[in-house]
């Protein structure tokens, strides 16, 4: 992947650019320290850790804990709503 539009990245960071930067920086540090990428990379890739981290955020592999919890709560509420019907 190349350039990631903010509209793709911001929902995964609670619509906060500040939180997005922190999320990507933390994940990039993990990758630089040896954690394997969560997305498929082609053989001989030369992407930097920050680019890989942003690609992971865009792919939905990494998101803020509070965003994930809010999404799960919404899914549970929808499930309960369907059960009542």
C-alpha positions in Angstrom: 0.0 0.0 0.0 1.1 3.6 -0.4 -0.5 6.7 0.9 -3.2 6.2 3.4 -6.0 8.8 3.5 -6.9 10.2 6.9 -10.5 9.2 6.4 -9.4 5.5 6.5 -7.1 6.0 9.5 -8.9 8.3 11.8 -11.9 6.1 12.7 -9.5 3.5 14.1 -8.0 6.2 16.4 -11.2 7.7 17.7 -11.2 10.5 15.1 -8.1 12.1 16.8 -4.9 12.8 14.8 -3.0 13.0 18.1 -4.2 9.5 19.1 -3.5 8.2 15.5 0.1 9.4 15.8 0.6 7.7 19.1 -1.0 4.5 17.9 1.2 4.4 14.8 4.3 5.3 16.7 3.8 2.6 19.3 3.1 0.0 16.6 6.1 1.1 14.5 8.3 0.8 17.6 7.1 -2.7 18.2 7.8 -3.6 14.5 11.3 -2.1 14.7 11.9 -4.1 17.9 11.2 -7.3 16.0 7.5 -7.9 16.2 6.2 -9.5 13.0 3.9 -7.3 10.8 0.2 -8.1 11.0 -0.2 -7.6 7.2 1.2 -9.6 4.3 4.4 -8.1 2.9 5.8 -9.1 -0.4 9.3 -10.7 -0.6 12.0 -8.1 -0.6 9.8 -5.3 0.8 11.6 -2.1 1.8 8.9 -0.4 3.7 9.8 1.5 6.9 8.3 0.4 10.2 6.1 3.6 10.3 4.6 2.8 6.8 3.9 -0.7 7.8 2.2 0.5 11.0 0.0 2.9 9.1 -0.9 0.1 6.6 -1.9 -2.1 9.6 -4.1 0.7 11.0 -5.7 1.2 7.6 -6.3 -2.6 7.2 -8.1 -2.7 10.6 -5.4 -4.9 12.2 -4.5 -2.3 14.8 -6.9 0.2 16.6 -7.2 1.9 19.9 -8.5 -0.2 22.7 -11.3 2.3 23.5 -12.4 2.3 19.8 -12.4 -1.5 19.8 -14.4 -1.7 23.0 -17.0 0.9 21.7 -17.4 -1.1 18.5 -17.9 -4.3 20.4 -20.5 -2.6 22.6 -22.4 -1.4 19.6 -22.3 -4.9 18.1 -23.7 -6.4 21.3 -26.4 -3.8 21.4 -27.4 -4.6 17.8 -27.4 -8.3 18.7 -29.7 -7.7 21.7 -32.0 -5.5 19.5 -32.4 -8.3 16.9 -33.2 -10.8 19.7 -36.1 -8.7 20.9 -37.6 -8.5 17.4 
